[in-house]
Amino acid sequence: LSGLDPAQPYFQGTPIEVRLDKSDAEFVDVIHTDSAPTIPYLGFGMSPAIGHLDFYPNGGKQMPGCGKNPVSQVVDLDGIWEGTRDFVACNHLRSYKYYSDSIIYPDGFLGYSCASYGVFETGGCFPCPKEGCPNMGHFADKFKGKIKNDFVKLYLNTGEAKDFPLWRYKVTVTLSGKSKVKGYVNVALYGSGGNTRQHQVIKGTLQPDNTYTSFIDAEVNIGAVTKAKFLWNNNWINPTLPKLGAATITVQSGENG
């Protein structure tokens, strides 16, 4: 059984006979997309873990792309009816959109087992353990035999719009150069499976010989890395023309470490 943001009002906190529960089937996986409290945030979805695997994309409360201004959503590309409906219950309805995308991307939507979304964001649960990470959505049941804990909470990030899956990489950059400057560093990754756009990995003081680490949620599964492109900018004209480079760039895949 796959629960697509099971309802919070009238169901949360009720006995297991009344609501979705892991005892309802041999394998129950749940996608939580709208689990903020109903009052005052109008969250329609349940927040506790209730299945064998519980996925909390983007933390499970506020989905990227749902904060768009009402007009752009009501006149959505998919038509006025879908746009209007999405404006009213955008977070709640993301669950079925993620699920339908997961059918097309069997390797997408890896969920990282973590204590909280905050720990996930800082990289505390990266990379996947040796038994791998389950895939949120249609292929979650591939993980059926590997569940040890009572409840497994899984976290991941998604895109703002179709296509929703993102692939997580850890990027570590050691800078080279003569003098420190203020600015930002972007890195784009190229691989056998495709290339990413530029992702910002550092912003602030750029100090040569320092090492900076960031997590990139890439819009493609890049496969074997063939190239990393490094760009930096200090946003203003500096008469001393400082030069910065990357001594090393290390890329680690979340999927296989």
DABEL-V960710 format. One record per residue. RES is the residue in one small letter. D_FIRST is the distance of its C-alpha to the first C-alpha in Angstrom with 2 decimals. Layout:
res: <RES:RES>
d_first: <D_FIRST:D_FIRST>
//
This chain:
res: <l:s:g:l:d:p:a:q:p:y:f:q:g:t:p:i:e:v:r:l:d:k:s:d:a:e:f:v:d:v:i:h:t:d:s:a:p:t:i:p:y:l:g:f:g:m:s:p:a:i:g:h:l:d:f:y:p:n:g:g:k:q:m:p:g:c:g:k:n:p:v:s:q:v:v:d:l:d:g:i:w:e:g:t:r:d:f:v:a:c:n:h:l:r:s:y:k:y:y:s:d:s:i:i:y:p:d:g:f:l:g:y:s:c:a:s:y:g:v:f:e:t:g:g:c:f:p:c:p:k:e:g:c:p:n:m:g:h:f:a:d:k:f:k:g:k:i:k:n:d:f:v:k:l:y:l:n:t:g:e:a:k:d:f:p:l:w:r:y:k:v:t:v:t:l:s:g:k:s:k:v:k:g:y:v:n:v:a:l:y:g:s:g:g:n:t:r:q:h:q:v:i:k:g:t:l:q:p:d:n:t:y:t:s:f:i:d:a:e:v:n:i:g:a:v:t:k:a:k:f:l:w:n:n:n:w:i:n:p:t:l:p:k:l:g:a:a:t:i:t:v:q:s:g:e:n:g>
d_first: <0.00:3.80:6.46:9.64:12.42:11.55:14.97:17.75:20.49:20.40:17.22:18.07:19.84:19.11:18.35:14.87:15.28:15.55:12.83:9.26:9.68:8.85:10.44:7.91:6.36:8.16:6.31:4.78:6.43:8.34:11.25:14.17:16.94:19.00:19.20:22.99:24.32:24.47:28.17:29.99:27.67:25.57:22.25:19.52:16.63:16.00:17.59:16.83:14.38:11.76:9.07:10.12:10.86:11.99:13.73:16.79:18.37:22.07:21.74:19.10:21.80:23.95:22.93:25.81:27.27:26.38:29.79:31.66:34.37:33.39:35.61:34.13:30.64:31.70:33.51:30.61:30.93:28.18:30.41:31.56:28.82:25.97:28.19:28.97:25.41:24.46:27.45:26.30:22.69:22.73:20.80:18.02:17.75:17.88:14.12:13.64:16.85:15.80:12.65:15.05:17.60:15.39:15.38:19.18:19.56:17.86:20.12:19.56:17.96:18.67:17.66:20.51:20.04:22.55:23.99:24.10:24.26:28.04:28.14:25.97:28.40:31.41:30.07:29.57:26.44:27.69:27.42:24.27:24.90:25.93:22.49:21.50:19.01:15.33:14.73:12.83:10.65:10.17:11.77:10.31:9.46:13.26:13.71:12.01:15.48:17.11:15.81:18.81:18.59:17.06:15.54:15.80:16.75:17.08:19.49:20.64:22.68:22.25:24.92:26.25:25.60:24.31:23.99:21.91:21.43:24.15:25.28:26.89:30.37:32.95:36.39:39.54:42.87:46.34:48.93:52.47:55.47:58.57:57.83:54.91:53.86:51.45:48.83:45.46:44.13:41.62:40.09:38.61:36.97:37.55:35.83:35.11:31.86:33.44:35.23:34.31:36.22:38.39:36.60:38.69:38.82:41.85:43.63:46.77:49.51:49.47:51.43:52.53:51.59:48.70:45.15:42.29:38.56:35.82:32.19:31.52:28.22:29.31:28.23:28.41:27.60:31.31:31.13:34.48:36.61:39.90:41.40:41.14:43.13:44.69:46.12:47.69:49.42:51.50:51.50:55.26:58.44:59.80:63.42:63.01:60.42:58.14:56.30:52.95:51.03:48.19:49.50:46.05:42.51:39.73:36.22:33.35:29.95:26.96:24.99:27.55:30.13>
//
